[in-house]
Amino acid sequence: MEAYGGVVLSNQIPRFTGVELYFDDLDRAKEFYSHILPLELADEQAGHYAKFQSGAGFICLEKKGSETYPSRDKAVLFFEVEDLPAAIATIESSLIVRSEPAWAVLRDPEGHNILLLQRSR
């Protein structure tokens, strides 16, 4: 923790909610996850993403280049926190890529995106 000033995520324990993977061929990825696994398609926007439910979380397949904050290794992890503004306030500002009222994106040391979501109350 010393590399990040010893700050802990506002003493909140984030709850894993899902993962987003980027693909060159979204249709091929969708075919794999819906027919080979087979996962239930929960939501989609043709040419942009396909979201599948999987037990405790979701898997979102995203077309590469469709987001303004692409992850270095084509993956994003999603976590919910109790108090997003408090969590953001405890994170070193250089790690925050983008922040909105209901979510924030930060990067881990290798450049993977971590998306923090405000937990629904």
MOMOJO-V225972 format. One line per field, one symbol per residue. phi: phi as a letter, one per 20 degrees, with the letter a starting at -180 (. if undefined). psi: psi as a letter, one per 20 degrees, with the letter a starting at -180 (. if undefined). burial: 1 if it has 24 or more other ideal C-beta (glycine too) atoms within 12 Angstrom, else 0. Layout:
phi = ???
psi = ???
burial = ???
This chain:
phi = .ffdmmedflledfdfcrcddecfdfffffgffedefeeefdaacgmdbcddebmfbccdecfgnedecfegdmbcddcecfcfgffffeeggfefebccgdbbdcdegenfeddedfffd
psi = ihhkjjpqmkjqoqpphrqppqqgnhgggggghhhghpqpphqqopigrppqqndiaropppppiiqimqqgkkqpppqqqgnghhghhipphiipgqprhirqprqrhjjqppopqppq.
burial = 0000000010000100111111100100110011000010100000001111000001111110000011100011111110010011011000111000001111100001111111000
